[in-house]
């Protein structure tokens, strides 16, 4: 479709969750929106994840508030777009007394509101199958929801197109984005404003602007497993390893001592960036992960040893044998050592937005509201 015959209020480059969030925020204001993406369907980080909208554990302040707001938008749009919410809530398991201390400190912050500490003997109320006799405590959070990313992202795009009139141009490469013109492999797009959401592509559009932030890329391992048994009442699960990775916990004073203990007892896990998330799918399978390895161009290989570390943590939390792995994949996303996200402003009409912390599903909707609000007041 040659596009020069139709002008738009906003052009969004990138149809991952970040791009779709900006399209939703603008279309909800009545703006004429076009979304341009080089792939035929969602294929990147936005579908290679847990579909877990994580609130509890996000860094205190802006990130936590954005996660709360994004969770609310997910709840709203899931109903409108026929996206099933498969799980609610989160149990973060403390296997060690030091991990319990971190959770207790967390509960004393604003972020701990509506959360509660659960003693090991009371965990059965949340579902059977946990190795609770080995735990020091758990933190229950009611804030989280879980969707199936590989299904939710296409359904969100369909909702935007069918109900809000967003135009999608798939299999289309944007060569330059300088509003009011975008040059693409299918012609010129005229748009008053543009938001570029490049994911971990730092070189195609405005590379000199992105290079100034010193970004790298993170590769993760994930699996779908078929357990012998998993109580459907259980919420999503995390463990001690997450308490030194998620900044909402890791910035608590006692987390430093926990990290030293983990380095002594589970050094291989930490050196591979392994922490545990377990979420349930509609068919009873579980999505389990993940790991973190950093490089400008991550290699495409997925060593079995890394998956073994993830499953080792799984069996420390859940009773029964190691589950059968039925699917494996890797994903990559943009990463920065000094920020969780960035909004670059090359001009009054152009924004470049990257999530640099693996929190796209959890924070993109709120970030998009802020960006569109800035562009359109």
VOGU-3710 file (C-alpha; in Angstrom, 3 decimals, decimal comma):
1> xxxxxxxxxx> 0,000/0,000/0,000  1,591/3,308/-1,020  1,026/5,517/1,982  1,662/9,014/0,700  -2,048/9,436/-0,042  -2,958/9,296/3,649  -1,533/11,338/6,498  -1,515/10,233/10,121  -1,276/12,001/13,425  1,223/9,451/14,754
11> xxxxxxxxxx> 3,499/6,876/13,160  4,845/4,161/15,446  7,869/2,173/14,327  7,858/-1,257/15,935  4,926/-3,551/16,719  6,203/-5,094/19,935  4,550/-4,299/23,249  6,253/-0,893/23,461  4,998/0,129/20,009  1,510/-1,265/20,588
21> xxxxxxxxxx> 1,306/0,583/23,907  2,024/3,879/22,153  -0,540/3,079/19,478  -3,125/2,369/22,184  -2,371/5,573/24,085  -2,655/7,700/20,943  -5,679/5,937/19,441  -7,482/6,256/22,780  -7,103/10,016/22,334  -8,722/9,791/18,914
31> xxxxxxxxxx> -5,471/10,104/16,970  -4,993/8,550/13,528  -2,213/6,013/14,043  -0,110/3,824/11,762  2,198/1,102/13,119  5,060/-0,051/10,887  7,046/-3,247/11,486  9,563/-5,192/9,436  8,193/-8,623/10,419  5,008/-10,378/9,330
41> xxxxxxxxxx> 3,983/-10,958/12,955  5,319/-10,444/16,459  8,533/-12,434/16,760  10,837/-10,741/19,245  11,135/-10,095/22,966  7,449/-9,225/23,318  6,425/-12,857/22,794  9,556/-14,564/24,143  8,778/-13,896/27,792  6,569/-14,928/30,689
51> xxxxxxxxxx> 3,612/-12,675/29,869  3,927/-11,819/33,544  3,051/-8,246/34,461  5,367/-7,871/37,427  4,680/-5,131/39,965  6,160/-6,369/43,232  9,939/-6,285/42,991  10,186/-3,465/40,472  12,458/-0,625/41,516  10,997/1,765/44,047
61> xxxxxxxxxx> 9,666/4,998/42,593  8,853/5,561/38,934  9,279/1,958/37,780  7,014/0,564/40,493  4,366/3,218/39,817  4,536/2,557/36,090  4,111/-1,158/36,707  1,019/-0,527/38,828  -0,469/1,707/36,139  0,447/-0,710/33,327
71> xxxxxxxxxx> -1,160/-3,576/35,257  -4,395/-1,558/35,408  -4,296/-0,916/31,655  -3,603/-4,603/30,989  -6,689/-5,506/33,025  -8,796/-3,096/30,985  -7,500/-3,957/27,534  -7,478/-7,722/28,228  -11,246/-7,656/28,609  -11,734/-5,582/25,490
81> xxxxxxxxxx> -9,309/-7,598/23,341  -10,407/-11,071/24,514  -7,030/-11,754/26,150  -7,395/-14,361/28,937  -5,806/-13,571/32,293  -4,400/-16,965/33,261  -3,018/-16,271/36,740  -3,178/-13,594/39,388  -0,767/-12,884/42,210  2,807/-13,822/43,065
91> xxxxxxxxxx> 4,498/-15,905/45,755  8,129/-14,961/46,287  9,724/-17,786/48,249  12,411/-17,120/50,861  14,392/-20,320/51,366  16,930/-18,656/53,667  16,544/-16,536/56,819  18,416/-13,702/55,070  15,896/-13,828/52,242  13,107/-13,562/54,789
101> xxxxxxxxxx> 14,803/-10,481/56,205  14,793/-8,878/52,749  11,076/-9,572/52,403  10,382/-8,086/55,818  12,246/-4,925/54,861  10,339/-4,775/51,587  7,019/-5,006/53,418  7,920/-1,881/55,389  8,059/0,208/52,183  5,235/1,746/50,154
111> xxxxxxxxxx> 5,684/-1,113/47,696  4,665/-3,637/50,328  1,126/-2,336/50,668  -1,479/-5,058/50,206  1,304/-7,674/50,256  1,778/-10,013/53,217  4,349/-12,322/54,739  3,279/-15,973/54,738  4,736/-18,451/57,208  5,816/-21,822/55,781
121> xxxxxxxxxx> 3,039/-23,668/57,601  0,405/-21,485/55,934  1,574/-21,853/52,343  -0,748/-24,773/51,620  -3,600/-22,259/51,525  -2,135/-20,989/48,222  -1,834/-24,439/46,659  -0,136/-27,775/47,178  3,233/-28,950/45,890  5,689/-26,469/47,394
131> xxxxxxxxxx> 8,672/-27,701/49,426  7,459/-25,470/52,235  9,271/-27,452/54,953  12,544/-26,033/53,602  11,384/-22,389/53,433  11,896/-19,499/55,839  8,816/-17,602/54,586  7,148/-16,278/51,452  5,781/-12,947/50,318  2,358/-12,925/48,682
141> xxxxxxxxxx> 1,533/-10,078/46,318  -1,977/-9,655/44,844  -0,886/-7,194/42,167  0,409/-9,390/39,331  -1,434/-10,826/36,352  -0,266/-13,316/33,724  -1,202/-13,528/30,039  0,184/-15,784/27,319  2,442/-13,398/25,398  2,464/-15,258/22,107
151> xxxxxxxxxx> -1,329/-15,008/22,040  -1,830/-11,681/23,823  0,343/-9,552/21,522  -1,470/-10,591/18,296  -4,831/-10,122/20,025  -3,840/-6,662/21,211  -2,798/-5,727/17,662  -6,081/-7,060/16,285  -8,035/-5,021/18,835  -6,148/-1,866/17,875
161> xxxxxxxxxx> -6,853/-2,447/14,191  -10,456/-3,599/14,411  -11,777/-1,452/17,257  -9,581/1,659/17,281  -8,779/1,997/13,581  -5,006/1,665/13,864  -3,404/0,899/10,492  -0,690/-1,777/10,459  1,988/-2,002/7,780  3,755/-5,331/8,206
171> xxxxxxxxxx> 6,857/-6,545/6,370  7,820/-2,912/5,903  11,220/-1,430/6,691  11,503/2,186/7,807  14,615/3,736/6,269  14,283/7,126/7,948  11,931/8,621/10,512  11,930/12,419/10,583  8,385/13,735/10,992  6,423/14,822/9,106
181> xxxxxxxxxx> 7,870/12,178/6,741  8,915/8,584/7,163  10,583/6,851/4,231  9,820/3,131/4,071  10,254/0,170/1,753  6,608/0,705/0,749  6,738/4,433/0,156  6,442/7,632/2,136  4,330/7,975/5,251  3,226/11,427/6,321
191> xxxxxxxxxx> 2,763/11,799/10,067  2,639/14,767/12,390  4,627/12,917/15,059  6,512/9,643/15,327  7,603/7,266/18,076  10,400/4,829/17,272  10,364/1,679/19,437  13,356/-0,273/18,087  13,637/-2,990/20,735  17,266/-4,104/20,601
201> xxxxxxxxxx> 17,940/-2,812/17,079  20,344/0,038/17,790  21,571/0,634/14,238  18,711/1,055/11,764  17,116/4,350/12,851  18,904/7,259/14,541  21,911/5,121/15,504  23,946/8,147/16,593  21,268/9,087/19,139  21,007/5,559/20,532
211> xxxxxxxxxx> 24,791/5,069/20,632  25,103/7,897/23,167  23,415/5,714/25,794  25,994/2,905/25,689  23,447/0,104/25,412  24,107/-3,595/25,052  21,866/-6,623/24,584  20,778/-9,347/26,975  20,086/-12,968/25,990  17,812/-15,139/28,113
221> xxxxxxxxxx> 16,889/-18,833/28,226  13,315/-19,976/28,769  11,456/-23,282/28,738  7,979/-24,720/28,678  7,725/-27,748/30,938  5,129/-30,400/31,635  5,112/-31,150/35,362  3,855/-34,375/36,881  1,492/-32,218/38,944  0,972/-28,489/39,495
231> xxxxxxxxxx> -1,805/-27,144/41,681  -3,798/-24,670/39,581  -4,409/-22,567/42,693  -0,734/-21,594/42,939  0,077/-18,071/41,804  3,261/-17,276/39,905  6,421/-18,232/41,790  9,815/-16,619/42,373  12,649/-17,510/44,749  15,685/-16,166/46,658
241> xxxxxxxxxx> 17,641/-15,613/43,443  15,148/-12,978/42,318  15,678/-10,978/45,495  19,157/-9,932/44,376  18,083/-9,167/40,801  14,799/-7,292/41,147  15,741/-3,831/42,394  12,697/-3,399/44,620  14,234/-6,114/46,792  17,916/-5,793/45,869
251> xxxxxxxxxx> 18,092/-2,179/47,070  16,962/-3,136/50,589  19,881/-3,006/53,092  19,869/-6,730/53,964  20,019/-7,778/50,283  23,793/-7,308/50,223  24,268/-10,014/52,859  21,877/-12,307/50,978  23,859/-11,785/47,784  27,082/-12,759/49,534
261> xxxxxxxxxx> 25,443/-15,950/50,783  24,093/-16,773/47,328  27,496/-16,155/45,748  28,931/-18,710/48,169  26,164/-21,293/47,804  24,863/-20,773/44,247  27,656/-18,941/42,476  27,049/-20,624/39,118  23,429/-19,497/39,164  24,371/-15,875/39,795
271> xxxxxxxxxx> 27,207/-15,826/37,253  24,714/-16,944/34,593  22,122/-14,431/35,719  19,731/-17,213/36,689  16,692/-16,500/38,777  13,383/-18,327/38,901  9,955/-17,426/37,576  7,292/-20,115/37,138  3,948/-19,285/35,513  1,105/-21,538/34,370
281> xxxxxxxxxx> -0,497/-21,734/30,905  -4,040/-22,661/29,979  -3,031/-26,202/28,954  -1,431/-26,903/32,349  2,132/-26,500/31,126  4,483/-24,098/32,893  6,743/-21,409/31,481  10,002/-21,437/33,459  13,093/-19,243/33,320  15,339/-17,441/33,045
291> xxxxxxxxxx> 18,982/-16,405/32,624  20,905/-13,284/31,582  24,001/-13,037/29,377  25,172/-9,711/27,936  26,931/-8,823/24,678  26,602/-6,305/21,823  25,695/-9,295/19,622  24,654/-12,257/21,788  25,554/-15,639/20,346  22,665/-17,837/19,162
301> xxxxxxxxxx> 23,566/-20,838/21,298  21,692/-22,125/24,342  23,922/-24,362/26,508  22,101/-27,132/28,348  24,113/-26,258/31,454  22,225/-22,963/31,793  18,851/-24,681/31,517  20,023/-27,175/34,134  20,700/-24,323/36,576  17,195/-22,957/36,043
311> xxxxxxxxxx> 15,652/-26,382/36,620  17,857/-26,897/39,663  16,223/-23,856/41,271  12,797/-25,117/40,159  13,159/-28,394/42,066  14,341/-26,522/45,187  10,924/-24,824/45,234  8,487/-27,403/43,855  8,172/-30,985/45,087  8,410/-33,937/42,731
321> xxxxxxxxxx> 10,815/-34,905/39,958  12,382/-32,511/37,480  9,661/-31,745/34,901  9,696/-32,787/31,256  10,870/-29,974/28,977  8,620/-29,716/25,906  9,875/-26,436/24,407  12,941/-24,202/24,689  13,748/-20,759/23,325  15,995/-17,750/23,765
331> xxxxxxxxxx> 15,196/-14,075/23,537  17,157/-10,841/23,436  16,356/-7,349/24,638  18,038/-3,969/25,081  19,949/-3,494/28,318  21,644/-0,614/30,112  23,680/-0,541/33,297  22,419/2,870/34,391  18,739/3,039/33,466  15,585/0,915/33,155
341> xxxxxxxxxx> 14,201/2,774/30,133  14,940/5,808/28,013  13,034/8,398/26,012  15,228/10,297/23,568  13,908/13,526/22,000  15,607/14,326/18,673  12,896/16,914/17,906  9,590/18,205/19,213  7,766/15,697/16,983  9,956/12,604/17,434
351> xxxxxxxxxx> 10,590/10,265/20,352  12,807/7,187/20,563  11,645/4,859/23,337  13,530/1,813/24,592  12,892/-0,399/27,598  16,369/-1,355/28,784  15,576/-3,710/31,658  13,360/-6,541/30,428  10,300/-4,827/31,908  8,474/-4,098/28,655
361> xxxxxxxxxx> 5,320/-6,052/29,453  5,253/-4,591/32,955  5,801/-0,885/32,233  5,211/-0,061/28,534  1,589/1,026/28,856  2,408/3,651/31,494  5,503/4,854/29,633  3,435/5,223/26,461  0,834/7,319/28,284  3,602/9,657/29,424
371> xxxxxxx> 5,167/9,938/25,956  1,892/10,513/24,124  0,834/12,975/26,811  4,056/14,879/26,236  3,617/14,906/22,457  -0,038/15,904/22,558  -0,454/17,627/25,915
//
